[in-house]
Amino acid sequence: MEMKRGRSGALNGEEVRKFYQSLFEDKDRRRDERKDERSNKRRSERRERLRGRTGWSDGKQGGACDGEAETGVGGVENSVKVSPAGHAEGYRLLRCAEQGDVQGVEDALRRGCDVNFTDHFNWTALMSAAYSGRTHTVKVLLHQGALCTTITDTQGRNACDLARLSGHHDVVNILEQFSNSHKKNTSHTPAAPAHSSPSPQWCDVCEVCYTDTIQTHTSSTLHQFSLKHPPSLPHYCLTPTSVGYKMMLRLGWDPHSGLGPGHSGRRDPVGTVFKSDTAGLGFGPKPRPKVTHFKANDVQAVRRVDKRLEERRERETTVSAKVRKRTEERERQWERDYRASFNIDT
């Protein structure tokens, strides 16, 4: 009776079927998650390659070196000092915008992060969301006051251009509609009476009085020259956050000078040419020197290809009849000797 009772408590066919179905569902879900992760990784690599075509932004690195946040080409400059914590919050905003994390974007903006924060490549959160095709995130950023056409990257492309480049036409329509509505609202704004002139304001940087708007004055040539920005840092292929860069700064190295003890070293890496053949030097077309020939940790790129020497085969048309006859006679003699070796009588 106890054995029967134990058997009755075992799993039935329906429970086994549900168990295996749950296993397959978990497997499919994990496969979909891995697929989404790979697609996000490819999208991030594609974006980094797009950014890396122009290298690092000269003098517009979002304040990574001198703690200042600046906008792109043709943008309005923001001379507000940004702390390292503000940089971390800004990069978190860019990452959430690229991944479409609306809650993370809203949390970062709620903590006081600048909606127009730019990274080393002068990309904003709106550019990242537009290039990744995050329509809902784009709407949230536009509602929070993100600049649509004013800020551009190092190649002069705004968020609308990047969305069009990546093929997200729905994002392009959203940005164009927002830009057109903004222009229409600006054009329909009732003008102030002619007799009421705006009160003059004093600029501590330029040390002059101006009657224009603050945005117009800060983007003027007079204000830009009065700021006296230091010369842009040369491109050393080193991030300011790397250990080697910080070590050289601690040892008294001036980033505006060259490398080496005499501060006169070259600023660009040396272009090299791979010599992987046995042809003479200067033979054939001259290859183009490159700094990077392959990706990092690529063992196959530096491995020599072993060329197997093909056996020389004589063509039938080049072999004379005399040589062919000699070869046939040699083969017949070898057959006779081979048979004779098995004859035990001899």
FIMAR-889192 format. One record per residue (C-alpha): residue number from 1; residue in three letters; x, y, z. Coordinates in nm, 2 decimals, decimal comma, m for minus. Example, Ala and Ser with C-alpha at 12.3 -4.5 7.8 and 13.67 -1.06 7.14 Angstrom:
! residues 2
> num; residu; X; Y; Z
> 1; ALA; 1,23; m0,45; 0,78
> 2; SER; 1,37; m0,11; 0,71
! end
This chain:
! residues 346
> num; residu; X; Y; Z
> 1; MET; 0,00; 0,00; 0,00
> 2; GLU; 0,28; 0,24; 0,08
> 3; MET; 0,44; 0,18; m0,26
> 4; LYS; 0,12; 0,24; m0,44
> 5; ARG; 0,07; 0,56; m0,24
> 6; GLY; 0,43; 0,67; m0,33
> 7; ARG; 0,36; 0,60; m0,70
> 8; SER; 0,04; 0,80; m0,69
> 9; GLY; 0,23; 1,10; m0,56
> 10; ALA; 0,47; 1,10; m0,86
> 11; LEU; 0,44; 1,35; m1,15
> 12; ASN; 0,18; 1,29; m1,40
> 13; GLY; 0,20; 1,36; m1,78
> 14; GLU; 0,05; 1,70; m1,76
> 15; GLU; 0,29; 1,82; m1,50
> 16; VAL; 0,59; 1,68; m1,69
> 17; ARG; 0,47; 1,86; m2,01
> 18; LYS; 0,43; 2,19; m1,82
> 19; PHE; 0,78; 2,15; m1,67
> 20; TYR; 0,94; 2,09; m2,01
> 21; GLN; 0,74; 2,38; m2,16
> 22; SER; 0,87; 2,61; m1,89
> 23; LEU; 1,23; 2,50; m1,97
> 24; PHE; 1,19; 2,58; m2,34
> 25; GLU; 1,03; 2,91; m2,26
> 26; ASP; 1,32; 3,00; m2,03
> 27; LYS; 1,56; 2,90; m2,31
> 28; ASP; 1,38; 3,11; m2,57
> 29; ARG; 1,37; 3,40; m2,33
> 30; ARG; 1,75; 3,38; m2,26
> 31; ARG; 1,82; 3,35; m2,64
> 32; ASP; 1,61; 3,66; m2,70
> 33; GLU; 1,79; 3,85; m2,42
> 34; ARG; 2,13; 3,75; m2,57
> 35; LYS; 2,01; 3,85; m2,91
> 36; ASP; 1,91; 4,19; m2,77
> 37; GLU; 2,24; 4,23; m2,60
> 38; ARG; 2,43; 4,15; m2,92
> 39; SER; 2,22; 4,40; m3,12
> 40; ASN; 2,28; 4,67; m2,86
> 41; LYS; 2,65; 4,59; m2,86
> 42; ARG; 2,67; 4,62; m3,24
> 43; ARG; 2,47; 4,94; m3,23
> 44; SER; 2,72; 5,08; m2,97
> 45; GLU; 3,02; 4,97; m3,18
> 46; ARG; 2,86; 5,13; m3,49
> 47; ARG; 2,81; 5,45; m3,30
> 48; GLU; 3,17; 5,45; m3,17
> 49; ARG; 3,30; 5,39; m3,52
> 50; LEU; 3,10; 5,68; m3,65
> 51; ARG; 3,23; 5,90; m3,38
> 52; GLY; 3,59; 5,78; m3,42
> 53; ARG; 3,60; 5,89; m3,79
> 54; THR; 3,68; 6,24; m3,69
> 55; GLY; 3,89; 6,15; m3,38
> 56; TRP; 3,86; 6,35; m3,06
> 57; SER; 3,70; 6,69; m3,05
> 58; ASP; 3,96; 6,97; m3,03
> 59; GLY; 3,88; 7,20; m2,75
> 60; LYS; 3,52; 7,07; m2,72
> 61; GLN; 3,55; 6,77; m2,51
> 62; GLY; 3,27; 6,85; m2,27
> 63; GLY; 3,50; 6,97; m2,00
> 64; ALA; 3,69; 6,64; m1,96
> 65; CYS; 4,02; 6,83; m1,92
> 66; ASP; 3,94; 7,17; m1,77
> 67; GLY; 3,60; 7,11; m1,61
> 68; GLU; 3,40; 7,32; m1,85
> 69; ALA; 3,10; 7,21; m2,05
> 70; GLU; 3,09; 7,35; m2,40
> 71; THR; 2,85; 7,29; m2,69
> 72; GLY; 2,94; 7,20; m3,05
> 73; VAL; 3,00; 7,39; m3,37
> 74; GLY; 2,76; 7,68; m3,41
> 75; GLY; 2,61; 7,61; m3,06
> 76; VAL; 2,57; 7,84; m2,77
> 77; GLU; 2,85; 7,82; m2,52
> 78; ASN; 2,78; 7,71; m2,16
> 79; SER; 3,06; 7,84; m1,94
> 80; VAL; 2,92; 7,67; m1,62
> 81; LYS; 3,18; 7,47; m1,43
> 82; VAL; 3,10; 7,10; m1,42
> 83; SER; 3,22; 6,89; m1,14
> 84; PRO; 3,35; 6,53; m1,18
> 85; ALA; 3,02; 6,41; m1,03
> 86; GLY; 2,84; 6,61; m1,29
> 87; HIS; 3,04; 6,44; m1,57
> 88; ALA; 2,95; 6,10; m1,43
> 89; GLU; 2,58; 6,20; m1,42
> 90; GLY; 2,61; 6,33; m1,78
> 91; TYR; 2,76; 6,01; m1,91
> 92; ARG; 2,49; 5,81; m1,73
> 93; LEU; 2,23; 6,03; m1,91
> 94; LEU; 2,39; 5,96; m2,24
> 95; ARG; 2,40; 5,58; m2,18
> 96; CYS; 2,03; 5,58; m2,06
> 97; ALA; 1,93; 5,78; m2,37
> 98; GLU; 2,11; 5,54; m2,60
> 99; GLN; 1,95; 5,23; m2,44
> 100; GLY; 1,61; 5,39; m2,44
> 101; ASP; 1,58; 5,39; m2,06
> 102; VAL; 1,33; 5,67; m2,01
> 103; GLN; 1,31; 5,62; m1,63
> 104; GLY; 1,69; 5,65; m1,61
> 105; VAL; 1,68; 5,97; m1,82
> 106; GLU; 1,41; 6,13; m1,61
> 107; ASP; 1,60; 6,04; m1,29
> 108; ALA; 1,92; 6,19; m1,42
> 109; LEU; 1,74; 6,51; m1,52
> 110; ARG; 1,56; 6,52; m1,18
> 111; ARG; 1,90; 6,51; m1,01
> 112; GLY; 2,00; 6,82; m1,19
> 113; CYS; 2,19; 6,69; m1,49
> 114; ASP; 2,22; 6,92; m1,79
> 115; VAL; 1,99; 6,79; m2,07
> 116; ASN; 2,24; 6,93; m2,32
> 117; PHE; 2,55; 6,77; m2,17
> 118; THR; 2,81; 6,68; m2,44
> 119; ASP; 3,07; 6,41; m2,43
> 120; HIS; 3,42; 6,40; m2,59
> 121; PHE; 3,27; 6,37; m2,93
> 122; ASN; 3,02; 6,65; m2,87
> 123; TRP; 2,72; 6,42; m2,87
> 124; THR; 2,42; 6,50; m2,65
> 125; ALA; 2,16; 6,27; m2,51
> 126; LEU; 1,92; 6,37; m2,78
> 127; MET; 2,18; 6,27; m3,05
> 128; SER; 2,24; 5,93; m2,89
> 129; ALA; 1,86; 5,86; m2,86
> 130; ALA; 1,80; 5,98; m3,22
> 131; TYR; 2,09; 5,77; m3,36
> 132; SER; 1,96; 5,46; m3,17
> 133; GLY; 1,60; 5,52; m3,28
> 134; ARG; 1,45; 5,57; m2,93
> 135; THR; 1,14; 5,77; m3,02
> 136; HIS; 0,99; 5,79; m2,67
> 137; THR; 1,32; 5,90; m2,52
> 138; VAL; 1,35; 6,17; m2,80
> 139; LYS; 1,01; 6,30; m2,70
> 140; VAL; 1,10; 6,31; m2,34
> 141; LEU; 1,43; 6,50; m2,40
> 142; LEU; 1,26; 6,75; m2,63
> 143; HIS; 1,00; 6,81; m2,37
> 144; GLN; 1,28; 6,87; m2,11
> 145; GLY; 1,43; 7,14; m2,33
> 146; ALA; 1,70; 6,95; m2,53
> 147; LEU; 1,83; 7,16; m2,83
> 148; CYS; 1,74; 7,00; m3,16
> 149; THR; 1,94; 7,18; m3,42
> 150; THR; 2,17; 7,42; m3,23
> 151; ILE; 2,42; 7,17; m3,10
> 152; THR; 2,62; 6,97; m3,36
> 153; ASP; 2,90; 6,71; m3,33
> 154; THR; 3,25; 6,75; m3,46
> 155; GLN; 3,14; 6,69; m3,82
> 156; GLY; 2,86; 6,95; m3,80
> 157; ARG; 2,57; 6,71; m3,78
> 158; ASN; 2,28; 6,76; m3,55
> 159; ALA; 2,04; 6,51; m3,40
> 160; CYS; 1,81; 6,51; m3,71
> 161; ASP; 2,11; 6,44; m3,94
> 162; LEU; 2,22; 6,15; m3,72
> 163; ALA; 1,87; 6,00; m3,71
> 164; ARG; 1,85; 6,03; m4,09
> 165; LEU; 2,20; 5,87; m4,13
> 166; SER; 2,10; 5,56; m3,92
> 167; GLY; 1,77; 5,53; m4,11
> 168; HIS; 1,52; 5,61; m3,83
> 169; HIS; 1,28; 5,82; m4,03
> 170; ASP; 1,02; 5,82; m3,75
> 171; VAL; 1,27; 6,01; m3,53
> 172; VAL; 1,35; 6,24; m3,82
> 173; ASN; 0,98; 6,33; m3,85
> 174; ILE; 0,95; 6,40; m3,48
> 175; LEU; 1,25; 6,63; m3,47
> 176; GLU; 1,14; 6,81; m3,79
> 177; GLN; 0,79; 6,87; m3,65
> 178; PHE; 0,93; 6,99; m3,32
> 179; SER; 1,17; 7,23; m3,50
> 180; ASN; 0,90; 7,36; m3,73
> 181; SER; 0,66; 7,42; m3,44
> 182; HIS; 0,93; 7,59; m3,24
> 183; LYS; 1,01; 7,82; m3,53
> 184; LYS; 0,64; 7,89; m3,59
> 185; ASN; 0,58; 7,98; m3,22
> 186; THR; 0,89; 8,21; m3,23
> 187; SER; 0,77; 8,39; m3,54
> 188; HIS; 0,42; 8,44; m3,40
> 189; THR; 0,54; 8,58; m3,08
> 190; PRO; 0,40; 8,93; m3,04
> 191; ALA; 0,67; 9,19; m3,08
> 192; ALA; 0,73; 9,45; m2,81
> 193; PRO; 0,61; 9,80; m2,87
> 194; ALA; 0,85; 10,02; m3,06
> 195; HIS; 0,87; 10,28; m2,78
> 196; SER; 0,96; 10,02; m2,51
> 197; SER; 1,33; 9,94; m2,56
> 198; PRO; 1,48; 9,66; m2,35
> 199; SER; 1,68; 9,77; m2,05
> 200; PRO; 2,06; 9,74; m2,09
> 201; GLN; 2,24; 9,47; m1,91
> 202; TRP; 2,60; 9,46; m1,79
> 203; CYS; 2,84; 9,17; m1,90
> 204; ASP; 3,12; 9,11; m1,66
> 205; VAL; 3,32; 8,92; m1,92
> 206; CYS; 3,31; 9,18; m2,20
> 207; GLU; 3,28; 9,48; m1,96
> 208; VAL; 3,01; 9,64; m2,18
> 209; CYS; 2,64; 9,70; m2,17
> 210; TYR; 2,42; 9,51; m2,41
> 211; THR; 2,05; 9,53; m2,50
> 212; ASP; 2,02; 9,19; m2,68
> 213; THR; 1,91; 8,87; m2,52
> 214; ILE; 2,15; 8,67; m2,31
> 215; GLN; 2,16; 8,39; m2,57
> 216; THR; 2,24; 8,63; m2,85
> 217; HIS; 2,51; 8,81; m2,65
> 218; THR; 2,68; 8,49; m2,53
> 219; SER; 2,71; 8,36; m2,88
> 220; SER; 2,84; 8,69; m3,02
> 221; THR; 3,20; 8,73; m3,14
> 222; LEU; 3,28; 8,99; m2,88
> 223; HIS; 3,18; 8,76; m2,60
> 224; GLN; 3,36; 8,46; m2,74
> 225; PHE; 3,69; 8,66; m2,78
> 226; SER; 3,65; 8,80; m2,43
> 227; LEU; 3,63; 8,45; m2,27
> 228; LYS; 3,99; 8,40; m2,38
> 229; HIS; 3,98; 8,02; m2,42
> 230; PRO; 4,32; 7,85; m2,41
> 231; PRO; 4,44; 7,69; m2,73
> 232; SER; 4,29; 7,35; m2,80
> 233; LEU; 4,49; 7,05; m2,68
> 234; PRO; 4,67; 6,84; m2,95
> 235; HIS; 4,54; 6,50; m3,03
> 236; TYR; 4,77; 6,24; m2,86
> 237; CYS; 4,53; 5,93; m2,89
> 238; LEU; 4,52; 5,93; m2,51
> 239; THR; 4,21; 5,99; m2,30
> 240; PRO; 4,25; 6,24; m2,02
> 241; THR; 4,13; 5,97; m1,78
> 242; SER; 4,40; 5,72; m1,86
> 243; VAL; 4,67; 5,63; m1,60
> 244; GLY; 4,96; 5,73; m1,83
> 245; TYR; 4,81; 6,07; m1,91
> 246; LYS; 4,76; 6,15; m1,54
> 247; MET; 5,11; 6,03; m1,46
> 248; MET; 5,27; 6,26; m1,72
> 249; LEU; 5,07; 6,55; m1,58
> 250; ARG; 5,19; 6,48; m1,23
> 251; LEU; 5,55; 6,47; m1,35
> 252; GLY; 5,51; 6,83; m1,49
> 253; TRP; 5,43; 6,75; m1,85
> 254; ASP; 5,26; 7,03; m2,04
> 255; PRO; 4,98; 6,90; m2,27
> 256; HIS; 5,02; 7,19; m2,51
> 257; SER; 5,39; 7,09; m2,58
> 258; GLY; 5,52; 6,78; m2,76
> 259; LEU; 5,62; 6,45; m2,61
> 260; GLY; 5,96; 6,35; m2,49
> 261; PRO; 6,21; 6,51; m2,25
> 262; GLY; 6,26; 6,81; m2,48
> 263; HIS; 5,88; 6,86; m2,54
> 264; SER; 5,95; 6,85; m2,91
> 265; GLY; 5,84; 6,49; m3,00
> 266; ARG; 5,59; 6,42; m3,27
> 267; ARG; 5,22; 6,45; m3,19
> 268; ASP; 5,09; 6,19; m3,43
> 269; PRO; 5,16; 5,81; m3,43
> 270; VAL; 5,41; 5,68; m3,68
> 271; GLY; 5,24; 5,52; m3,98
> 272; THR; 5,37; 5,18; m4,07
> 273; VAL; 5,36; 4,94; m4,36
> 274; PHE; 5,35; 4,56; m4,33
> 275; LYS; 5,61; 4,37; m4,53
> 276; SER; 5,45; 4,03; m4,56
> 277; ASP; 5,58; 3,92; m4,90
> 278; THR; 5,93; 3,84; m5,04
> 279; ALA; 5,93; 4,10; m5,32
> 280; GLY; 6,21; 4,35; m5,32
> 281; LEU; 6,18; 4,69; m5,15
> 282; GLY; 6,01; 4,94; m5,38
> 283; PHE; 5,87; 4,68; m5,61
> 284; GLY; 5,51; 4,72; m5,71
> 285; PRO; 5,26; 4,99; m5,60
> 286; LYS; 5,35; 5,18; m5,29
> 287; PRO; 5,12; 5,08; m5,00
> 288; ARG; 4,95; 5,35; m4,78
> 289; PRO; 5,10; 5,37; m4,43
> 290; LYS; 4,85; 5,32; m4,16
> 291; VAL; 4,86; 5,36; m3,78
> 292; THR; 4,62; 5,07; m3,70
> 293; HIS; 4,63; 4,77; m3,93
> 294; PHE; 4,41; 4,54; m3,73
> 295; LYS; 4,20; 4,52; m3,41
> 296; ALA; 4,35; 4,47; m3,07
> 297; ASN; 4,44; 4,11; m2,96
> 298; ASP; 4,40; 3,98; m3,32
> 299; VAL; 4,65; 3,69; m3,33
> 300; GLN; 4,56; 3,59; m3,68
> 301; ALA; 4,66; 3,93; m3,82
> 302; VAL; 5,03; 3,89; m3,74
> 303; ARG; 5,05; 3,52; m3,81
> 304; ARG; 5,25; 3,43; m4,13
> 305; VAL; 5,06; 3,23; m4,39
> 306; ASP; 5,25; 2,91; m4,48
> 307; LYS; 5,25; 2,88; m4,85
> 308; ARG; 5,28; 2,52; m4,95
> 309; LEU; 5,50; 2,47; m5,24
> 310; GLU; 5,31; 2,29; m5,52
> 311; GLU; 5,48; 1,99; m5,67
> 312; ARG; 5,62; 2,05; m6,01
> 313; ARG; 5,41; 1,87; m6,26
> 314; GLU; 5,54; 1,82; m6,61
> 315; ARG; 5,29; 1,89; m6,89
> 316; GLU; 5,22; 1,62; m7,13
> 317; THR; 5,29; 1,85; m7,43
> 318; THR; 5,64; 1,94; m7,31
> 319; VAL; 5,75; 1,58; m7,25
> 320; SER; 5,92; 1,44; m7,55
> 321; ALA; 5,84; 1,09; m7,68
> 322; LYS; 6,19; 0,97; m7,58
> 323; VAL; 6,15; 1,07; m7,22
> 324; ARG; 5,80; 0,92; m7,21
> 325; LYS; 5,93; 0,59; m7,35
> 326; ARG; 6,21; 0,59; m7,09
> 327; THR; 5,96; 0,65; m6,81
> 328; GLU; 5,73; 0,37; m6,93
> 329; GLU; 6,03; 0,13; m6,95
> 330; ARG; 6,13; 0,22; m6,60
> 331; GLU; 5,78; 0,15; m6,47
> 332; ARG; 5,77; m0,19; m6,64
> 333; GLN; 6,11; m0,28; m6,50
> 334; TRP; 5,99; m0,19; m6,15
> 335; GLU; 5,68; m0,41; m6,19
> 336; ARG; 5,89; m0,71; m6,30
> 337; ASP; 6,12; m0,66; m6,00
> 338; TYR; 5,82; m0,64; m5,77
> 339; ARG; 5,67; m0,96; m5,89
> 340; ALA; 6,00; m1,14; m5,88
> 341; SER; 6,05; m1,05; m5,51
> 342; PHE; 5,75; m1,28; m5,43
> 343; ASN; 5,89; m1,58; m5,62
> 344; ILE; 6,03; m1,81; m5,35
> 345; ASP; 6,17; m2,05; m5,61
> 346; THR; 6,44; m1,81; m5,72
! end
